[in-house]
Amino acid sequence: MKIIGMSKTIHYLGGLLLAMGFLSGCISTKKWKKEQYFLRSQSIEGNKELSSGELEELYRQKTNSRVLFGYPSVVAYNYGKRRFKPEKVREKMAKTRAKYDTLIDRQEAKIIKVPPGPKRERVRERVTSKVRKLREKKEEKLRDLSVKLRDGNWWMRSVGEAPVFYDSLKALETAREIETYYQTKGFYQAKVKVSTERNERMKKVRVTYDVAEGIPFTLGKIEYITENKVIDSLLTHPELRKASPIKAGERFDQDDFDKEINRIVVLLKNNGFYTFHKNYIAVKIDTMVLRDTTKPKLKPMYCQIVINKPSGNEKYHRQYKLDQVTFEIQPNQEIASSLKPAYNEKVSEKKVKYRFINKRIPYSSHILDNRVQLNPGDLYKNDQVLRTKSLLGALDMFKFVNTSFDIPEKNNDGKIGRINARIRASPIEKYQFTSEFGLNVAQSLPGPFANLSLKNRNLFGGAEIFEINFQFSIDGQTAASEQNRGFSSQEYSLNAALNFPLILFPTKLRFLFNDYGPKTRINLGYNFVNRPEYSRTNWRSSMSYLWFKRYSSYNFTLSEISLVNANLSDAFRNDLLRLDSLGNPLIQSFQPGLVGSYYFTYTFNNTNIGQIRNAHYIKFLGESGGTTFNLIDRNFFGGTGKIDSLTYFQFFRVNSSFHYYLPLGKKQKLAFRVHAGLARPYGLSATLPYEKFYFAGGSNSIRAWAPRRLGPGAYTPPTIASNPNEFDYSFEQPGEIIFETNVEYRFPIYSFFEGALFMDAGNVWMIEDDSRQGSAFKFPSFLQELAVGVGFGLRLNFSFLLIRLDAGIKAYDPARAVGQRYILGDFNLFNPGKNGQTLLNLGIGYPF
């Protein structure tokens, strides 16, 4: 894609960043005290077993934010401080206080002027209201001025950072913190010394924490001590013991013992021990009991994990079985109006008592039974409590779901106690209308969009949901046939979906999914896309089964049928006919067609779980199109691959994506992505439906190439007439095979500004050569056809919105002749857009 003004834009941005870096390095020291030294940097040396990243979190002093060669935040702070006049703020506070006191007095004087009686009371009410507002406004203004007096002006508060000066006491505190942390990791002999390197002329200091780790303690014999035989059998069971994070011979780590305590609590609570909690667990460690004299460097620690007896009247830890399970559905207004509302009750097949205020139970008890995992007579299991809340929440019928338990006092002295469960839920409104308007940034230029939806809950009384959705968007894009000409693409879509909270299937197989939040979705939709080259309509219907389990979700679409039609412009049709004459049947993808398929999608995603250090995202898709036609004799339709005037497509498609996120310290992260796919027509189909092809390039793909323009393989597109060194990416380049990989380093810059350095590699290929020479996938030569782009990005992270600007630079271009493909050396910082080597990408959200 050719970006107008690309060279100048990046040139000015680069110059501005360099100027900021050099200027911010100039920090005035004139008003600093003699003993003050600017804390330039802190580092940790000598650490071999523990990473610097985790130790740096223990710093008592944090250095100022640095950009390139200096500290622009400190420069901004000093700039604001020179212009900050605290006496003027105090003067303004006094004037504000006097102003509002006068206004309040004037208002209150109005009451006295009115004779006693009803009129005075009416005046009093008006005056009281005005006085309250004046007092609130006064307090608000004084509060803002107080903040300004305490923290300084806007430059000091919002833009700048006060310079951090070296504090020797805090440095010593940091050293002690590091030593203590090492002890929690088994290094009881660790010592930390503080050393400084001062620059007297610049009044700056570097601080180094020198670590002598010493020999770590390892775990020796590990014993579980308890008088309860059931607990003992659970803790010493060989299979359950494998899940323990503490093992003999490994280094002592306090975090592992904390995890072990939590594991024991979870294990016991999932085996009936409702009243058990971690305060009953004591860890005893003796480093002198075991001493292996044959290995003087190892210091094994004898460990005991003791389960103490319960306090109070209980003599031992008891297991509990569920006695009564009650599900109360309570509308909010009824809860507010009555502490003991009247209920209508119904007992389900599995003995769960459903209660609803005044009316009949509005939901099918059979559906709710499938979601309630608490069964009378079963041992209490905390996982089933959490699973019940998750499954009921997935129905999208209730605002909240709360679960509470009580232990009956009467006739509850057995070895295994009885416990009652009470589930309380409040219904969501039956009808919900939502509207969304905004700016859509996809692959190219931004454009407006609208999204309107209406939801009708509990349509037939079985927790069904009917949804109807309308979407409209206008996207600024690059034309498929003229890369240098921008245009507006319109898209309309209307979809109606009916969701059932169970698997609609005629055999008992449907009951196997009851524990996984099953859902059947029947969908009917219409989509219209209008581009200069073509307009395309798509009538689509589908039936899908969905279910989930913790981080995993599944989607099996039993049937998806699409009727597709396209109208081509004369110029675009001529280009497709030319390709067809060369053996490329792409024009068949635009003929009126029938696309029928079924597919399965599996997704694993724990990226939103804050407690997981290394997050993953995995998605797999397997699709088969036109499979039904395999059961019919080809001659039945005349052996032409058409039904009347409709072309039917037969194909298969597999696709997988893997994302991995590795935190580096508190705010830095490495992000990885691998995407691979294969699509292949078969039978009487010579090509894929156009939307089933793969495309490479764009802001979420290989960012140094324009959207959908990369490849295929080593295909060399024609050059631009005015510049023989620049390729003319006039056409989208579909492929049957795709492979992409991305690596991105994300780091904070300052405030809500973030930066990124990235490398993208990938391409698309055809399984066999078509009219585009070099497009076929061949092993192992495909490795030499992986396009490589590098670049940097600037992100504005407002927590609720992330705006991304990435500059991708072509480093290795497989479209060029062998031996001339490495072109990163041709990059010119002062003319980055030369020969189309650099591409700017604007996007919303992270690329992956």
N, C-alpha and C positions, 0 to 999 in steps of 0.2 A: 504494500500500500504506500502510496506517495503522500506524504504529509506536507501541506503547504507551509512554508516557513520553518520546516523541521530544523534545518541547519542553524538558523539564527536563534530559534527558541532554545535549543540545547546549548548553544554557544553562550547565550546570556545567562542561562541557569548555571552552567558550570562556572562562568566568571563570577557570578554573584556568590556562589558557595565558596569559591577560593578567597574572594575578598572578605567574606564573613570570617573564614578561618584565620586569615592573617591578622585582620583587625582585632579579632577577639583574643588573640594571643597577647595583645598589649593591655595589661592590667596595671593601672596606676597604683603605686605603693607609697605615695607621699604621706597619706594620712594614717598609715598603719603604725601601730606601736612597735617599739624596738624589738620586743620579744615575740611579735607575731610573725608566723611563717605560714604561707599559703600551702595547704595540703594538696600537693600535686598528684601524688599517686600512692597506693598501698599495694603491697604484694606479699605473697606467702612463699617461702622456700623451704626445702627439706622434706616436704610432705610427699610420701610415696604411696601410702595405702589409702589416704583420704584425698578426695579431689579438692582443688582450690575453690571451685564453685561453691561447694557446701560450706567451706570454711569462711569464705568471704561474706556469707550471710551473717557472721558473728561480729563484723566490724561495728564498733560503737560510733565511729564517725564515717560518714559517707562523703566521698569526694564530689565536687561539683560536676555537672554534666559537661562533657567535652565533645566538641564538634570539630573534626579535622585537626587543626593545629592549636586550638584555643578554647576559651570558655565564654561564648556569647551571652550566656545567662548571667554571668558575673558582670560583664560589661554593661548589660542592660540594667542590672541592679545598681551599679555605681552611678550610671547615668541618672536613674530615678532618684537616688539618694542625694545627688548634688542639687537637684531641683525640689527636694522635699523640704517644706517649711512647716514643722510641727506647730509653731506658734500660730500660724494661720488656721490650722485645723482646729486648735483650741478656741481661737476667736470665732470661727464659724460655728462651733458647738455651742458657745455662749449665746450667739445671735439666734441660732435655731431654737434653743431653749426659751429665750426671751420672746421670740416671735410666737411660738405656739402657746406659751403661757398667757400672752396678751389676747390671742384669739379665743382661748378657753374662757378667760375672764369676761370677755365681751359676750360670749354666748350665755354664760351663767347669769350675767346681769339682766338679760332679757326676761328671766323668770320673775325677778323682783319688780320689774316695771308693770307687770300684769296684776290686776287686783285678784285676791284670793277667790277661788271658785273653779268651776269646770274648765273655763278657758285657760287658767293658769296650769292646770294639770295637763291639758293638751300641749301647751307650750313647753312644759317641763319634759314631756315625752320626746318632743322633737329636739329640744336642746340636749337632753341626755344622750340621744343617738348621735348628734353631731359632735358632742364633746368626746364620746367614746372613740369616734373615728379620728378626731384630732389627736387624741392621746396616742392612738395606735400609730398614726403617721409620725408623730413626734418621736416615739420610741424607735421606730424603724430608721428614721434619719439619724438619730443619735447613735444607734447601733452601728450603722454604716460608717459614721465618722469615727467611732471608737476603734473599729477595725482598721481604718486608715491611719489613725494616730498610732496604733500598736504595730502594724505591719508595713506601713509606708504607703506610697502612692501606687498607681496601677503598674508602673514599670517595676517597682520593687515586689509587688504582691503576685502579679499574674505572669509577667514575662521573665523577670529576673530571679536569681538565687543569691542569697547572701553568701559572700566568700567564706569557705570553711577553713578555719585556721587550726593548725596542729595543736592538739591538747595531749600532753604527755600522760596525764592521769587516765584519760580515756584509752590511750594506747596500751597502758598497763592493764586496764580492765579488759580490753580486747584479748590480750595475751592470756589472761586468766580464763576468759571464756573459751578460748581455743583449747587450753589444757583440760578444762572440765569436759568439753565436748569429746576430746580424745579419750578421756576416761570412760565415757559412756559407750565408746567403741572398743573397749578392751585394752587401751594403751594407758595403763595406770602409771607408767614411768615417763610419760611424755612431758617435755619441757619446751617452753617457748620464750625466746628472747627478742627484744625490740631493738632494732638498729635504725638509725636515721642518716640520710645523706642530704645536707643542707647546701643550698645555693644562696650565699650571702648577698650577692648582687641582685638577684631576682627575687629574694625573700621567699623562696619556695623550698619545700622539703619532700623527700621521698621516704616512705616508711616501709621497712621490711620486717616481717615476722619470721624469724628463723626457728624452724621446728626440728626438735630431736624426738622422733617418735618412740624410740625404745622398742622393747620386745612385747608383743601383745599377749594377753592371756587367752587361752583356748578353753573350750568347754570339755570337761571330763565326763564323769558319770552324771546322768540326769535321772532323777527319781520323782514320781508323783506320789504324794502322801495324802491318803484320805481313808476314812473309816466306812465310807459308803461304797458298798460292793458294786452298785450299778454305775456310779461315777468312775470307780476304779476300772471297771471293764471297758468303759468308753474311752478313758484316757490312755489305756495301755493296749487297746486293740491295734494290731499291726497295721491294718489298712488305714485306720483313722490317724494313727501316729505319723504316717507318711506326710500328712498335711502340715505337720508342725514345722515352724521356721527355725527351731533350735535343734541342733544335732551335735553329737559328741565329735570332737576333733576340730570343729569350726571355731573361728574367732568369736569371742564374746561381743555382743552388740545389744545395748539396752533396748533399741528399737525392736529387735527380734523378740525380746521377752515381752514387750508391750503387745506385739502382734500375737504372741502365744496366749497371753491372758485373754485378749479379745477372741481368739479362736476357741478357747475353752468355754467362754461365756456363750458364744454362738452355738457351739456343739451341745451344751447342756440345755440351753433354751429350746433347741430343736428336738430334744428328747424328753420333754415333759417338765423340766425344772423351771417352772414359771417364775418363782421368786428368787432365783439365783442371780447374783450380780458380781461384778469384779472385785468388790471389797472383801469378798470371802476368800480371795486368792492371795497367798503370800509367797514371795520368792526369797529363798535363802541361798546364799552363795558363800562357800568357804574355800579359800584358795590354799589352805594349809593341809586339808585332809588328804588330798591326792597330790603326790609329787613324783613325777617320773624322773628318777635320778639318772636314767640312761640317756635322757635327752634334756640337758640342762637349759636349752634355749626355750623349751616349751613349758608353760606353767598352766597345767590343766586346773580347772575350777570345778569343784564338786557343787552340783546344783540340786536343790529341792524345790519343787513346786507343791505347796501345801494348800489343801482345800480345808479351810476352817469350818467348824460347826456354825449353824445359824444362831443368831442372837434371839433373845425373847423366849417365848414359850415353846418354839419348835425345837425338838431334840435332834433332828436330822433333816437333811435336804430331801424334800418329797417331790415325787413326780405328780403331775396333775393331768386328769383327763377332762375333756370338754363334756359338760353335762347339758346345759341349755345354750342354744345359739339363737339370738334374737336380732332381727334386722328391722330397724325403725326408720321409716321414711317420713321426714318431718319438714314440711314447708316452713320457711323462715317466719312468716307472719304468725303461724300457729305457735311456734316456739316462743315468740315474743309475747303473745297474748295469754298464754296459759302455761303454768309450770307442770300441770298434770293433765294434758289433753286426753280426750277420749279416742281410743284406737279401734279400728276394725282389724281383726286378726285372721291369719290363715297359716296353717301348718303345711309345709311342702312335703314332697315324697321322702326327702332325706332328713325330715324332722327339724327343719329350720323354721322358726316362727317369724312370719312377716307381719309387720304392724304398720298401718297407715291411718292418718287422722281422719275420722268421720266418714270417709268414703271407702269404696272398694279399692283393693290393691291395684294401682294403675299399670303395673308392670307384670309380665309373665313370671310366675315363681319358678317355672322350669328354666327360663333364661338366667335368672338370678342365681338359682342353684348351681348352674354351670360355672358361675364366677366366684361364688363363695367357697373357699377352700377349707373352711372350718366345719368339721363334721362331728356331731354329737357322738361320744363314745371313743373318739380318737385322742391320743396323747397330744397335749399342747405343743405346737411347733411355731416358733416365732417366724420362720420363713413363710409359713402358710398365712400368717397374719399380714405380712408385707405383700405377699402375692395376691391376697384377696383385695387389698386396697388398690393394687396396680390394675387388676383385672376389672374391678368395678369402675375405676377411673377411666379405663380405656373405652367403656361404653359411651362416654360423653353424655351421660344422663344426669349426673350429680355435680353440684358445686363443690362439695367436699364429702369425704368418707372418713369417719373417725371410728376407731375400735377401742373398746374398754373392756376390762375383765373384773370380776369380783369373785371372791372365794366364800361360799356359804359357810356360816358358822355352825349350823345344826347338822348333825349326822355326817360329819366330815372328818372323822378321826382315823380313817383307814390308812394303810401304808401308801396307797395311791389316792390323792385327794381329788375332789371335784371342783371344777371352775366353770363359771358362766361367762359367755362371750356376748357382748352387745355391740352391734354395728349400727351406727347412726349416719344417715345421709340426707342431704337436702337437694331436691330436684333443681335442675337448670330450667330456665324459661323454655317453653315449648317452641316458640318461634324466635329465630335470631337472624337479623339482617346486618350484614357488614358491607362497608364500602371502603375502597382503598384507591387513592389517586397519588401519582408520583411521577418520578423520572426514572426511566429504565435505561441502564447502561449495560449492554450485553457485550458484543464483540467490537463495536465501533463507536459511532456517535450516539449521544444520549437522545432520548425521545420520550414523550409523555405516555402514560398508560393509565387504564382504569380497570378496576376489578370489583364486581358487584356479586354478592352471593346471598342466598336465602336458604335457611336450614329449618326443617320441620322435624322435631324429635318425637319419638314414640308414636310413629304414624299409625300402626295397627295394634298398639298395646304390647308389642314384644320387643321394645327398645330399638326399633328400626329408626333409621335416619334418612330422610329424603333431602337431597341438596340440589340446588340449581345455581349455576355459576355462569356469569358473562364476563368476558375479558376483551379489552380492546387496547391495542398498542400501536405506536408509530415509532419505528426505529430508523435512525440514520445509519445507512450501511454503504458498503462499496458494491457497485454493480457487479453481477456475475460475469458480464462481458466487457466492461470498461472500468478498469481499476482506478482510473484517475478521475472518474465522474461520480460524485456522491448523489444519493437519491434517498427518497423516503419510502419505506416499506410499511404497509399497513397489514395488521393481522386482527381478525375477529374470531372469537370462539364462544360457543354456547354448549354447556355440558349439563346433563342431568344424571344424578347417581342415586341409587337406592341401596342402602347398606343394611344388611341383616347381621345380628350379633351371633351367628353360628354358621357352620358349614352346611350349605344346602347341597346334599348329596344323598342318593336314594338307599345307601347301604349303611351298615353300622360303622363303617370307616370314619364317618363324620364325627363320631363320639370320641375318637382318639385325640382330637384337638381341643377338647373342652378346657383343659388346663392352660392353654396358651393364647387366650383372648382371641378366639377365631372370629372372622368376619367374612361375609360374602358381599361383594360389590357388583352391582349390575349398572352399567354405564352406557349412555347414549349421548353422542356429541357431534358437533359440526364445527369445522374449522375452515377459514378462508384466508389465504395469503395472497397479497397483491404486490408484485414486483415489476419493474419495467420489462424484464425479459419474459415473465409469465405470471399468470394468476392460477392458483391451485386450490381446489375445494376437496374436502375430505370429510365424508360421513363415516362415523366410527361407532361401533358397538362392541361391548366386551363384558365378560363375566369372569371375576377374579376371586380367588380365595386368599385371605391374608391372615397371618398369625404371628405372634412374637414370643420371645423368651429372653428376658433380661436385655442384653446388648444386641441380640440378634432379631432380625425381622425377615419374614418370608412372604413371597407373593407368587402364587401360581395362577396364571391367567389361562383358564380352560379354553376360552375362545375369544378371539379378537378379529373382527371383520371390518374392513375399511373399503369404501368405494371412493376411488380417487379419480379426479379429472383435472386436466390442465389445459389452459389456452396459451399458446406461445406467440410471441411477437415474430414478425417476419424475419428479422435479422437473426434472432436466436434460433429459429427453426432452420434457417439456412446453414448456420454453423453446426447444428446437430446432424443435419443431413450430410454435411461434408465429413464429419467424424464417422458417420455410419458407412459411408463409401470407403473409408479407410479400415473398416473392420471393427469400429467401436460402436456397439449397439446402445449407447446411452439414451438415444431418442426413445427407445421402448419404455424407459422409466417414466416418460411423460405422457404415454398413451393412457386413455381411460382404462382403469384397472381394478381388479378385485384382489385385495390383499387379505388373506386369512391366515392367522397364525395362533400358536399357543406358546407360552414361555414361562420360565421359572426364574425368579430373582431372589438371591440371598444377600442380605446386608448385615454386616457386623460393624458397630459404631460405639466406641467408648470415649470419643473425643470430648464429650460434654461433661464427663465425670471428672471433677477437679482433683479428686484424690488419686487418680491414676497418673503416674509419672510419665510413662511412655504410652501414648495413645495411638490407637490403630483405627483405620477405616478400611473395610474390605467389602467389595461388591462383585458379585458374579451374576451374569445373565446368560441363559441358554434359551434360544428361540428357534422354532421350526415353523416355516411358512408354507402354506399350500399342501400340508401333509395329507389332508383329507382326499385330495385328488389322486393320491397313490392307490386308493382303494377302488378307483374307477378306471375302467379301460380308456386309454387315451383316445381311441377311435370314437368313443361315445360323443366327444366334442369335436370330432373331425380331425383330431391329431394336430391341431393348429396352435394349442396353448391359449385358446380364447373361448369364452362363453358368450355367444352372440357377438356383441361388439366390445366386450370387456376382456382385456388381457389378464389372465390369472398368473400369479407369481408363485414359484416354488423355490424355497431357499432355506438355508439354516444359518444360524448366527450365534457365536459365542463371544462373550465380552467379559473382561475382568479388570478391576481397578484395586490398587492397594496404596493406602496413604499411611505414613508413619511420622509421628511428631515426637521429637526428642528435645526436652527442655535442657538448656545450657544455662544454669544459674536461674535467677528469679524471673528475668524478663527477656531472655534470649532463647531462641529456639531454632532447631534444624528441622525442616519439613521435607519429606521425600514423597514422591508419587511415581507409581508405575502403572501404565495403562496399556493393555494389549487386547486385540480382538481379531476375529476372523469371520467373514461372511462369504457365502458361496451359493450361487444359483445352481439349480439342478433340474432334471427332467426336461420339459419343453421350454423352460425359461432361459433366455440367453443373458439376462442381466437382472440386477437387483432392483426393487423399488427404490426410487431416488433417496427417500428418507432412511433407508437401511444401509446406505454406503457409509464409510468412515471418511472423515476429513481431518486434516492437521493444519495447525497454524491458528493464531489468535491469542487473546489475552488470558485464556485458561488452558492453553496448549503450548505450542512452540512460539514464544512471544516475539521472536525476531522475524517471523513471517506473518503476512496478512492472514486474516481469517479464511480458512478453507482453501488456501492457495498453495500449500506446500506439497511437493511430490508430483506424481507418485514415483518412488524409487529414484533412479538416476535420470529421469526424464528432464530434458532441457527445453524450457519454454522459449519462444521467440524473444528477441530483444526489442527494446523500444527504438523506433526509427530515429529519434533525435539523440539517442545515447546508446551506442552498441554495447556498452559495458553494463547496462542495467536490463534485467529481464522484465518482460511484459507479462505480469500475472493477471491476465484478462479473465481467465476462466477459473471457476472452482474446480478443484482436482479431486474427484472421488476415488476411493480405493476400497479393496476388499480385505486388506490386512492393515492393521495399525499397530504400531509400537511406539510408546512415548515414555520418557522418564524425566523427572524434574527434581532438582535439588535447590532448596532455597534457605538461606540463612537470614533470620529475622531478628532485628535488634532495635532497641529504643534509641531515639536521638535526643528529643527534649519534649517534655510535656506530652501533647497528643501526637507529636510527630514520630513516626517510626520509619526505619529504613530496611532495605532488603538487598542482598546480593544473590543472584540466581544463575543457574545453568540449566538449559532445556535441551533435550536431544530426542529425536524421533522422526518418523516419516510414515507414509502410507504406501502400499504396494497393491498391485493386481496379482492374482494368483498366476495368470498367464499374461504375456505381452499383448497389449491392444495397440491401437494406433499411436499411442505415446511410447516411443522407443525407450527402453530402459525401465519400464514400469513394472516388470515382473519381479516377484520375490524369489531370490535364489540364495541358497545357503552354501557357504558362509559369507558370500560377497555382500549380503544385505548390511553387514556391519559397517562397510565402507560407504553406505548410502544413508546413514543416520545423520540428519541435519543437526547441527549444534549451534545454539545461540546462548550468549551470556548477556548479563546486564545488571542493572541496579534499579531499585524502586523506591519511591517515596509514598508513604501511607499516612493518611490523616485518620486517626482512630479516635472517634468520639464516643466509644463504648456502645452506643446504640446504632452507629453507622460507621463503616470504614470505606473511605474513598482511596482508590489505589491508582498511582501513575507509574507505570513500568516502562523503562527504555530497554528494548531488546536489540542486541547487536549480533549480526550474523558472524559466526566464527568459522564454521565449516559448512560449505554449500555443496551438496551432492549433485546439483544440477550442472555444475561446471565440469570441465574435463579433468580426468585423473591427473594428479600432480598440481592442479591449480585450485583445488577445493578449499584449502586452508586460506581464509581471507581475513582473519582477525588482524594480521599485520597491516592490512590496508586501511584499518580504521584511523580516521583523522579526527582528533578531538575538536579541531576548529572547523571542521566541515563533516559532522557525523552522518548527515543524510546523503552523502555522496554515493552514487550508484545504488541507492536504496538499501544501504547496509544497516541503517538504524531505523527502528520503528517504535513509535510511542503507543502505549496501550492504556486506555482509561477504563477503569472497572470499579464495581462495587463489591466489597468483600474480598477475602483472600482468594487467590487463584485455585487453591486446593487445600 
